[in-house]
Amino acid sequence: MPPPRRSRKKPDPRAEPRCIHCGARDAEVISLFGTQAMTLQYRCRRCGTLFEAIKYD
């Protein structure tokens, strides 16, 4: 019998988006749609940079 598989959980970009400028994980959702329907727009609370993250895996 094979050993049990460990499931590696990938971080959910909606739960912990990383700022592309300062690297902080403290961001708020600005819009449910970015430049593409599959992205969310965020604003970093630390540096104020606006960025997008993919909604779905």
ChimeraX attribute file (.defattr): number of C-alpha atoms within 10 A of each C-alpha:
attribute: neighborCount
match mode: 1-to-1
recipient: residues
	/A:1	3
	/A:2	4
	/A:3	5
	/A:4	6
	/A:5	6
	/A:6	6
	/A:7	6
	/A:8	6
	/A:9	6
	/A:10	7
	/A:11	9
	/A:12	13
	/A:13	17
	/A:14	17
	/A:15	10
	/A:16	14
	/A:17	24
	/A:18	19
	/A:19	23
	/A:20	14
	/A:21	12
	/A:22	12
	/A:23	12
	/A:24	15
	/A:25	16
	/A:26	16
	/A:27	23
	/A:28	15
	/A:29	16
	/A:30	15
	/A:31	12
	/A:32	12
	/A:33	17
	/A:34	17
	/A:35	9
	/A:36	10
	/A:37	10
	/A:38	14
	/A:39	19
	/A:40	22
	/A:41	20
	/A:42	25
	/A:43	19
	/A:44	23
	/A:45	14
	/A:46	13
	/A:47	14
	/A:48	13
	/A:49	14
	/A:50	17
	/A:51	20
	/A:52	23
	/A:53	20
	/A:54	17
	/A:55	16
	/A:56	10
	/A:57	7
